[in-house]
Amino acid sequence: MTSRNRTLIPTAKQGLDKFKVEVANSIGLTNYESVDKGNLASRDNGLVGGNMVKKMVEDYENKLTTK
C-alpha cells in the first residue's frame, strides 16, 4: 500500500521530522527517531500526530492574536 502522506513543501520535511521527534520526546516516547513506526501502537503514533497538530494550531492562534 502506498502512503498518501506527502509534504506539500519539500524543504519543510526536515523541520517537520525534527518537530515530530521533539513532540514524541515531550510525551515520553524515547528513541522515537530510531524506532520502526510500524511496530508502535496506533495510539502512540496518533498521540504524536495529534500533539503536533495541537501545537501548530496553538502557534497559529497565538500569531493571530498578536497582530
PDB file of N, CA, C and O in Angstrom, chain B, residues numbered from 101:
ATOM      1  N   MET B 101       0.845  -1.176   0.000  1.00  0.00           N
ATOM      2  CA  MET B 101       0.000   0.000   0.000  1.00  0.00           C
ATOM      3  C   MET B 101       0.891   1.240   0.000  1.00  0.00           C
ATOM      4  O   MET B 101       1.831   1.329   0.790  1.00  0.00           O
ATOM      5  N   THR B 102       0.611   2.162  -0.850  1.00  0.00           N
ATOM      6  CA  THR B 102       1.398   3.382  -0.921  1.00  0.00           C
ATOM      7  C   THR B 102       0.859   4.416   0.051  1.00  0.00           C
ATOM      8  O   THR B 102      -0.338   4.467   0.335  1.00  0.00           O
ATOM      9  N   SER B 103       1.749   5.222   0.543  1.00  0.00           N
ATOM     10  CA  SER B 103       1.361   6.260   1.501  1.00  0.00           C
ATOM     11  C   SER B 103       0.824   7.479   0.766  1.00  0.00           C
ATOM     12  O   SER B 103       1.390   7.913  -0.237  1.00  0.00           O
ATOM     13  N   ARG B 104      -0.270   8.022   1.272  1.00  0.00           N
ATOM     14  CA  ARG B 104      -0.824   9.235   0.677  1.00  0.00           C
ATOM     15  C   ARG B 104      -0.271  10.474   1.360  1.00  0.00           C
ATOM     16  O   ARG B 104      -0.484  11.594   0.897  1.00  0.00           O
ATOM     17  N   ASN B 105       0.445  10.268   2.469  1.00  0.00           N
ATOM     18  CA  ASN B 105       1.018  11.409   3.173  1.00  0.00           C
ATOM     19  C   ASN B 105       2.211  11.931   2.397  1.00  0.00           C
ATOM     20  O   ASN B 105       3.129  11.184   2.061  1.00  0.00           O
ATOM     21  N   ARG B 106       2.184  13.199   2.123  1.00  0.00           N
ATOM     22  CA  ARG B 106       3.330  13.813   1.446  1.00  0.00           C
ATOM     23  C   ARG B 106       3.480  15.226   1.968  1.00  0.00           C
ATOM     24  O   ARG B 106       2.507  15.869   2.363  1.00  0.00           O
ATOM     25  N   THR B 107       4.693  15.691   1.963  1.00  0.00           N
ATOM     26  CA  THR B 107       4.978  17.043   2.403  1.00  0.00           C
ATOM     27  C   THR B 107       4.688  17.989   1.250  1.00  0.00           C
ATOM     28  O   THR B 107       5.243  17.831   0.162  1.00  0.00           O
ATOM     29  N   LEU B 108       3.835  18.960   1.476  1.00  0.00           N
ATOM     30  CA  LEU B 108       3.474  19.893   0.406  1.00  0.00           C
ATOM     31  C   LEU B 108       4.639  20.799   0.042  1.00  0.00           C
ATOM     32  O   LEU B 108       4.799  21.182  -1.117  1.00  0.00           O
ATOM     33  N   ILE B 109       5.450  21.138   1.033  1.00  0.00           N
ATOM     34  CA  ILE B 109       6.634  21.961   0.790  1.00  0.00           C
ATOM     35  C   ILE B 109       7.854  21.102   1.124  1.00  0.00           C
ATOM     36  O   ILE B 109       8.199  20.954   2.296  1.00  0.00           O
ATOM     37  N   PRO B 110       8.507  20.536   0.113  1.00  0.00           N
ATOM     38  CA  PRO B 110       9.598  19.593   0.359  1.00  0.00           C
ATOM     39  C   PRO B 110      10.714  20.130   1.265  1.00  0.00           C
ATOM     40  O   PRO B 110      11.344  19.360   1.988  1.00  0.00           O
ATOM     41  N   THR B 111      10.957  21.424   1.230  1.00  0.00           N
ATOM     42  CA  THR B 111      12.025  21.971   2.065  1.00  0.00           C
ATOM     43  C   THR B 111      11.653  21.969   3.544  1.00  0.00           C
ATOM     44  O   THR B 111      12.521  22.168   4.394  1.00  0.00           O
ATOM     45  N   ALA B 112      10.383  21.750   3.866  1.00  0.00           N
ATOM     46  CA  ALA B 112       9.939  21.728   5.258  1.00  0.00           C
ATOM     47  C   ALA B 112      10.048  20.341   5.888  1.00  0.00           C
ATOM     48  O   ALA B 112       9.858  20.208   7.097  1.00  0.00           O
ATOM     49  N   LYS B 113      10.344  19.321   5.117  1.00  0.00           N
ATOM     50  CA  LYS B 113      10.369  17.944   5.616  1.00  0.00           C
ATOM     51  C   LYS B 113      11.326  17.766   6.780  1.00  0.00           C
ATOM     52  O   LYS B 113      10.970  17.128   7.771  1.00  0.00           O
ATOM     53  N   GLN B 114      12.508  18.302   6.687  1.00  0.00           N
ATOM     54  CA  GLN B 114      13.491  18.145   7.757  1.00  0.00           C
ATOM     55  C   GLN B 114      12.998  18.793   9.050  1.00  0.00           C
ATOM     56  O   GLN B 114      13.159  18.223  10.129  1.00  0.00           O
ATOM     57  N   GLY B 115      12.412  19.952   8.949  1.00  0.00           N
ATOM     58  CA  GLY B 115      11.878  20.631  10.123  1.00  0.00           C
ATOM     59  C   GLY B 115      10.713  19.876  10.740  1.00  0.00           C
ATOM     60  O   GLY B 115      10.597  19.804  11.963  1.00  0.00           O
ATOM     61  N   LEU B 116       9.854  19.314   9.906  1.00  0.00           N
ATOM     62  CA  LEU B 116       8.727  18.531  10.407  1.00  0.00           C
ATOM     63  C   LEU B 116       9.201  17.256  11.103  1.00  0.00           C
ATOM     64  O   LEU B 116       8.640  16.857  12.124  1.00  0.00           O
ATOM     65  N   ASP B 117      10.219  16.628  10.557  1.00  0.00           N
ATOM     66  CA  ASP B 117      10.767  15.430  11.194  1.00  0.00           C
ATOM     67  C   ASP B 117      11.360  15.761  12.559  1.00  0.00           C
ATOM     68  O   ASP B 117      11.183  15.007  13.516  1.00  0.00           O
ATOM     69  N   LYS B 118      12.059  16.879  12.648  1.00  0.00           N
ATOM     70  CA  LYS B 118      12.632  17.314  13.929  1.00  0.00           C
ATOM     71  C   LYS B 118      11.512  17.623  14.925  1.00  0.00           C
ATOM     72  O   LYS B 118      11.593  17.247  16.095  1.00  0.00           O
ATOM     73  N   PHE B 119      10.477  18.303  14.459  1.00  0.00           N
ATOM     74  CA  PHE B 119       9.329  18.642  15.297  1.00  0.00           C
ATOM     75  C   PHE B 119       8.643  17.366  15.809  1.00  0.00           C
ATOM     76  O   PHE B 119       8.231  17.298  16.967  1.00  0.00           O
ATOM     77  N   LYS B 120       8.527  16.364  14.940  1.00  0.00           N
ATOM     78  CA  LYS B 120       7.901  15.098  15.311  1.00  0.00           C
ATOM     79  C   LYS B 120       8.675  14.420  16.443  1.00  0.00           C
ATOM     80  O   LYS B 120       8.071  13.902  17.382  1.00  0.00           O
ATOM     81  N   VAL B 121       9.993  14.422  16.359  1.00  0.00           N
ATOM     82  CA  VAL B 121      10.827  13.815  17.396  1.00  0.00           C
ATOM     83  C   VAL B 121      10.704  14.600  18.698  1.00  0.00           C
ATOM     84  O   VAL B 121      10.630  14.001  19.771  1.00  0.00           O
ATOM     85  N   GLU B 122      10.680  15.930  18.621  1.00  0.00           N
ATOM     86  CA  GLU B 122      10.529  16.759  19.822  1.00  0.00           C
ATOM     87  C   GLU B 122       9.204  16.471  20.523  1.00  0.00           C
ATOM     88  O   GLU B 122       9.161  16.340  21.746  1.00  0.00           O
ATOM     89  N   VAL B 123       8.128  16.373  19.750  1.00  0.00           N
ATOM     90  CA  VAL B 123       6.816  16.086  20.325  1.00  0.00           C
ATOM     91  C   VAL B 123       6.806  14.693  20.943  1.00  0.00           C
ATOM     92  O   VAL B 123       6.282  14.512  22.043  1.00  0.00           O
ATOM     93  N   ALA B 124       7.372  13.713  20.259  1.00  0.00           N
ATOM     94  CA  ALA B 124       7.421  12.344  20.781  1.00  0.00           C
ATOM     95  C   ALA B 124       8.173  12.305  22.107  1.00  0.00           C
ATOM     96  O   ALA B 124       7.744  11.639  23.049  1.00  0.00           O
ATOM     97  N   ASN B 125       9.285  13.013  22.179  1.00  0.00           N
ATOM     98  CA  ASN B 125      10.051  13.052  23.428  1.00  0.00           C
ATOM     99  C   ASN B 125       9.262  13.742  24.530  1.00  0.00           C
ATOM    100  O   ASN B 125       9.335  13.331  25.688  1.00  0.00           O
ATOM    101  N   SER B 126       8.512  14.781  24.193  1.00  0.00           N
ATOM    102  CA  SER B 126       7.764  15.511  25.209  1.00  0.00           C
ATOM    103  C   SER B 126       6.611  14.689  25.791  1.00  0.00           C
ATOM    104  O   SER B 126       6.178  14.948  26.914  1.00  0.00           O
ATOM    105  N   ILE B 127       6.112  13.706  25.044  1.00  0.00           N
ATOM    106  CA  ILE B 127       5.044  12.855  25.578  1.00  0.00           C
ATOM    107  C   ILE B 127       5.584  11.524  26.103  1.00  0.00           C
ATOM    108  O   ILE B 127       4.812  10.630  26.450  1.00  0.00           O
ATOM    109  N   GLY B 128       6.907  11.396  26.159  1.00  0.00           N
ATOM    110  CA  GLY B 128       7.519  10.232  26.789  1.00  0.00           C
ATOM    111  C   GLY B 128       7.904   9.093  25.879  1.00  0.00           C
ATOM    112  O   GLY B 128       8.239   8.014  26.368  1.00  0.00           O
ATOM    113  N   LEU B 129       7.869   9.285  24.581  1.00  0.00           N
ATOM    114  CA  LEU B 129       8.303   8.240  23.652  1.00  0.00           C
ATOM    115  C   LEU B 129       9.778   8.461  23.326  1.00  0.00           C
ATOM    116  O   LEU B 129      10.117   9.232  22.428  1.00  0.00           O
ATOM    117  N   THR B 130      10.635   7.786  24.054  1.00  0.00           N
ATOM    118  CA  THR B 130      12.067   7.951  23.826  1.00  0.00           C
ATOM    119  C   THR B 130      12.504   7.121  22.626  1.00  0.00           C
ATOM    120  O   THR B 130      11.865   6.124  22.288  1.00  0.00           O
ATOM    121  N   ASN B 131      13.562   7.523  22.001  1.00  0.00           N
ATOM    122  CA  ASN B 131      14.125   6.849  20.825  1.00  0.00           C
ATOM    123  C   ASN B 131      13.124   6.754  19.675  1.00  0.00           C
ATOM    124  O   ASN B 131      13.177   5.812  18.885  1.00  0.00           O
ATOM    125  N   TYR B 132      12.228   7.704  19.579  1.00  0.00           N
ATOM    126  CA  TYR B 132      11.207   7.686  18.533  1.00  0.00           C
ATOM    127  C   TYR B 132      11.832   7.739  17.147  1.00  0.00           C
ATOM    128  O   TYR B 132      11.306   7.158  16.198  1.00  0.00           O
ATOM    129  N   GLU B 133      12.940   8.427  17.039  1.00  0.00           N
ATOM    130  CA  GLU B 133      13.593   8.605  15.737  1.00  0.00           C
ATOM    131  C   GLU B 133      14.099   7.271  15.177  1.00  0.00           C
ATOM    132  O   GLU B 133      14.060   7.054  13.966  1.00  0.00           O
ATOM    133  N   SER B 134      14.574   6.378  16.055  1.00  0.00           N
ATOM    134  CA  SER B 134      15.170   5.133  15.583  1.00  0.00           C
ATOM    135  C   SER B 134      14.217   3.939  15.632  1.00  0.00           C
ATOM    136  O   SER B 134      14.574   2.852  15.179  1.00  0.00           O
ATOM    137  N   VAL B 135      13.017   4.124  16.171  1.00  0.00           N
ATOM    138  CA  VAL B 135      12.052   3.030  16.292  1.00  0.00           C
ATOM    139  C   VAL B 135      11.304   2.846  14.982  1.00  0.00           C
ATOM    140  O   VAL B 135      10.980   3.820  14.302  1.00  0.00           O
ATOM    141  N   ASP B 136      11.031   1.591  14.630  1.00  0.00           N
ATOM    142  CA  ASP B 136      10.205   1.296  13.459  1.00  0.00           C
ATOM    143  C   ASP B 136       8.770   1.690  13.797  1.00  0.00           C
ATOM    144  O   ASP B 136       8.145   1.069  14.656  1.00  0.00           O
ATOM    145  N   LYS B 137       8.249   2.707  13.134  1.00  0.00           N
ATOM    146  CA  LYS B 137       6.920   3.241  13.457  1.00  0.00           C
ATOM    147  C   LYS B 137       5.825   2.208  13.224  1.00  0.00           C
ATOM    148  O   LYS B 137       4.755   2.298  13.827  1.00  0.00           O
ATOM    149  N   GLY B 138       6.077   1.228  12.359  1.00  0.00           N
ATOM    150  CA  GLY B 138       5.104   0.174  12.115  1.00  0.00           C
ATOM    151  C   GLY B 138       4.941  -0.763  13.296  1.00  0.00           C
ATOM    152  O   GLY B 138       3.933  -1.460  13.404  1.00  0.00           O
ATOM    153  N   ASN B 139       5.930  -0.784  14.187  1.00  0.00           N
ATOM    154  CA  ASN B 139       5.850  -1.634  15.368  1.00  0.00           C
ATOM    155  C   ASN B 139       5.289  -0.902  16.579  1.00  0.00           C
ATOM    156  O   ASN B 139       5.077  -1.516  17.624  1.00  0.00           O
ATOM    157  N   LEU B 140       5.047   0.390  16.456  1.00  0.00           N
ATOM    158  CA  LEU B 140       4.448   1.140  17.553  1.00  0.00           C
ATOM    159  C   LEU B 140       2.933   0.982  17.523  1.00  0.00           C
ATOM    160  O   LEU B 140       2.338   0.739  16.473  1.00  0.00           O
ATOM    161  N   ALA B 141       2.332   1.122  18.677  1.00  0.00           N
ATOM    162  CA  ALA B 141       0.873   1.052  18.744  1.00  0.00           C
ATOM    163  C   ALA B 141       0.270   2.243  18.004  1.00  0.00           C
ATOM    164  O   ALA B 141       0.861   3.321  17.951  1.00  0.00           O
ATOM    165  N   SER B 142      -0.893   2.034  17.446  1.00  0.00           N
ATOM    166  CA  SER B 142      -1.591   3.119  16.749  1.00  0.00           C
ATOM    167  C   SER B 142      -1.807   4.297  17.682  1.00  0.00           C
ATOM    168  O   SER B 142      -1.721   5.453  17.268  1.00  0.00           O
ATOM    169  N   ARG B 143      -2.086   4.002  18.928  1.00  0.00           N
ATOM    170  CA  ARG B 143      -2.312   5.050  19.921  1.00  0.00           C
ATOM    171  C   ARG B 143      -1.074   5.945  20.064  1.00  0.00           C
ATOM    172  O   ARG B 143      -1.193   7.168  20.130  1.00  0.00           O
ATOM    173  N   ASP B 144       0.113   5.329  20.112  1.00  0.00           N
ATOM    174  CA  ASP B 144       1.340   6.112  20.257  1.00  0.00           C
ATOM    175  C   ASP B 144       1.587   6.991  19.037  1.00  0.00           C
ATOM    176  O   ASP B 144       1.912   8.170  19.173  1.00  0.00           O
ATOM    177  N   ASN B 145       1.434   6.417  17.839  1.00  0.00           N
ATOM    178  CA  ASN B 145       1.612   7.214  16.629  1.00  0.00           C
ATOM    179  C   ASN B 145       0.573   8.323  16.547  1.00  0.00           C
ATOM    180  O   ASN B 145       0.882   9.438  16.128  1.00  0.00           O
ATOM    181  N   GLY B 146      -0.660   8.018  16.948  1.00  0.00           N
ATOM    182  CA  GLY B 146      -1.718   9.020  16.945  1.00  0.00           C
ATOM    183  C   GLY B 146      -1.466  10.142  17.930  1.00  0.00           C
ATOM    184  O   GLY B 146      -1.778  11.300  17.654  1.00  0.00           O
ATOM    185  N   LEU B 147      -0.897   9.799  19.088  1.00  0.00           N
ATOM    186  CA  LEU B 147      -0.568  10.830  20.073  1.00  0.00           C
ATOM    187  C   LEU B 147       0.456  11.818  19.526  1.00  0.00           C
ATOM    188  O   LEU B 147       0.355  13.023  19.754  1.00  0.00           O
ATOM    189  N   VAL B 148       1.430  11.301  18.810  1.00  0.00           N
ATOM    190  CA  VAL B 148       2.457  12.178  18.237  1.00  0.00           C
ATOM    191  C   VAL B 148       1.822  13.112  17.217  1.00  0.00           C
ATOM    192  O   VAL B 148       2.007  14.327  17.290  1.00  0.00           O
ATOM    193  N   GLY B 149       1.078  12.560  16.271  1.00  0.00           N
ATOM    194  CA  GLY B 149       0.443  13.379  15.243  1.00  0.00           C
ATOM    195  C   GLY B 149      -0.563  14.362  15.821  1.00  0.00           C
ATOM    196  O   GLY B 149      -0.611  15.523  15.413  1.00  0.00           O
ATOM    197  N   GLY B 150      -1.360  13.902  16.764  1.00  0.00           N
ATOM    198  CA  GLY B 150      -2.360  14.767  17.379  1.00  0.00           C
ATOM    199  C   GLY B 150      -1.743  15.924  18.142  1.00  0.00           C
ATOM    200  O   GLY B 150      -2.232  17.051  18.077  1.00  0.00           O
ATOM    201  N   ASN B 151      -0.662  15.641  18.869  1.00  0.00           N
ATOM    202  CA  ASN B 151       0.012  16.701  19.604  1.00  0.00           C
ATOM    203  C   ASN B 151       0.728  17.672  18.677  1.00  0.00           C
ATOM    204  O   ASN B 151       0.842  18.859  18.980  1.00  0.00           O
ATOM    205  N   MET B 152       1.214  17.161  17.542  1.00  0.00           N
ATOM    206  CA  MET B 152       1.823  18.061  16.558  1.00  0.00           C
ATOM    207  C   MET B 152       0.786  19.054  16.046  1.00  0.00           C
ATOM    208  O   MET B 152       1.044  20.256  15.980  1.00  0.00           O
ATOM    209  N   VAL B 153      -0.391  18.543  15.685  1.00  0.00           N
ATOM    210  CA  VAL B 153      -1.457  19.408  15.170  1.00  0.00           C
ATOM    211  C   VAL B 153      -1.878  20.408  16.236  1.00  0.00           C
ATOM    212  O   VAL B 153      -2.060  21.590  15.945  1.00  0.00           O
ATOM    213  N   LYS B 154      -2.032  19.943  17.462  1.00  0.00           N
ATOM    214  CA  LYS B 154      -2.433  20.822  18.561  1.00  0.00           C
ATOM    215  C   LYS B 154      -1.444  21.971  18.729  1.00  0.00           C
ATOM    216  O   LYS B 154      -1.852  23.123  18.875  1.00  0.00           O
ATOM    217  N   LYS B 155      -0.146  21.667  18.710  1.00  0.00           N
ATOM    218  CA  LYS B 155       0.874  22.705  18.870  1.00  0.00           C
ATOM    219  C   LYS B 155       0.894  23.661  17.683  1.00  0.00           C
ATOM    220  O   LYS B 155       1.100  24.862  17.858  1.00  0.00           O
ATOM    221  N   MET B 156       0.681  23.136  16.473  1.00  0.00           N
ATOM    222  CA  MET B 156       0.660  24.005  15.294  1.00  0.00           C
ATOM    223  C   MET B 156      -0.540  24.951  15.335  1.00  0.00           C
ATOM    224  O   MET B 156      -0.416  26.125  14.984  1.00  0.00           O
ATOM    225  N   VAL B 157      -1.695  24.446  15.759  1.00  0.00           N
ATOM    226  CA  VAL B 157      -2.892  25.292  15.855  1.00  0.00           C
ATOM    227  C   VAL B 157      -2.693  26.355  16.926  1.00  0.00           C
ATOM    228  O   VAL B 157      -3.030  27.518  16.709  1.00  0.00           O
ATOM    229  N   GLU B 158      -2.148  25.970  18.087  1.00  0.00           N
ATOM    230  CA  GLU B 158      -1.886  26.941  19.153  1.00  0.00           C
ATOM    231  C   GLU B 158      -0.944  28.036  18.676  1.00  0.00           C
ATOM    232  O   GLU B 158      -1.163  29.215  18.954  1.00  0.00           O
ATOM    233  N   ASP B 159       0.105  27.647  17.958  1.00  0.00           N
ATOM    234  CA  ASP B 159       1.057  28.622  17.449  1.00  0.00           C
ATOM    235  C   ASP B 159       0.388  29.589  16.475  1.00  0.00           C
ATOM    236  O   ASP B 159       0.623  30.796  16.527  1.00  0.00           O
ATOM    237  N   TYR B 160      -0.445  29.049  15.587  1.00  0.00           N
ATOM    238  CA  TYR B 160      -1.130  29.892  14.615  1.00  0.00           C
ATOM    239  C   TYR B 160      -2.102  30.846  15.314  1.00  0.00           C
ATOM    240  O   TYR B 160      -2.186  32.021  14.956  1.00  0.00           O
ATOM    241  N   GLU B 161      -2.831  30.344  16.304  1.00  0.00           N
ATOM    242  CA  GLU B 161      -3.766  31.193  17.034  1.00  0.00           C
ATOM    243  C   GLU B 161      -3.022  32.301  17.777  1.00  0.00           C
ATOM    244  O   GLU B 161      -3.487  33.440  17.822  1.00  0.00           O
ATOM    245  N   ASN B 162      -1.879  31.972  18.354  1.00  0.00           N
ATOM    246  CA  ASN B 162      -1.070  32.990  19.039  1.00  0.00           C
ATOM    247  C   ASN B 162      -0.598  34.068  18.067  1.00  0.00           C
ATOM    248  O   ASN B 162      -0.581  35.251  18.408  1.00  0.00           O
ATOM    249  N   LYS B 163      -0.221  33.667  16.876  1.00  0.00           N
ATOM    250  CA  LYS B 163       0.211  34.636  15.872  1.00  0.00           C
ATOM    251  C   LYS B 163      -0.945  35.536  15.440  1.00  0.00           C
ATOM    252  O   LYS B 163      -0.744  36.718  15.163  1.00  0.00           O
ATOM    253  N   LEU B 164      -2.150  34.979  15.382  1.00  0.00           N
ATOM    254  CA  LEU B 164      -3.310  35.792  15.013  1.00  0.00           C
ATOM    255  C   LEU B 164      -3.635  36.826  16.082  1.00  0.00           C
ATOM    256  O   LEU B 164      -4.014  37.951  15.758  1.00  0.00           O
ATOM    257  N   THR B 165      -3.492  36.461  17.335  1.00  0.00           N
ATOM    258  CA  THR B 165      -3.861  37.359  18.411  1.00  0.00           C
ATOM    259  C   THR B 165      -2.795  38.439  18.667  1.00  0.00           C
ATOM    260  O   THR B 165      -3.094  39.459  19.288  1.00  0.00           O
ATOM    261  N   THR B 166      -1.579  38.230  18.203  1.00  0.00           N
ATOM    262  CA  THR B 166      -0.521  39.233  18.427  1.00  0.00           C
ATOM    263  C   THR B 166      -0.433  40.237  17.301  1.00  0.00           C
ATOM    264  O   THR B 166       0.359  41.176  17.379  1.00  0.00           O
ATOM    265  N   LYS B 167      -1.226  40.065  16.253  1.00  0.00           N
ATOM    266  CA  LYS B 167      -1.190  41.015  15.140  1.00  0.00           C
ATOM    267  C   LYS B 167      -1.987  42.240  15.442  1.00  0.00           C
ATOM    268  O   LYS B 167      -2.065  43.146  14.613  1.00  0.00           O
TER     269      LYS B 167
END
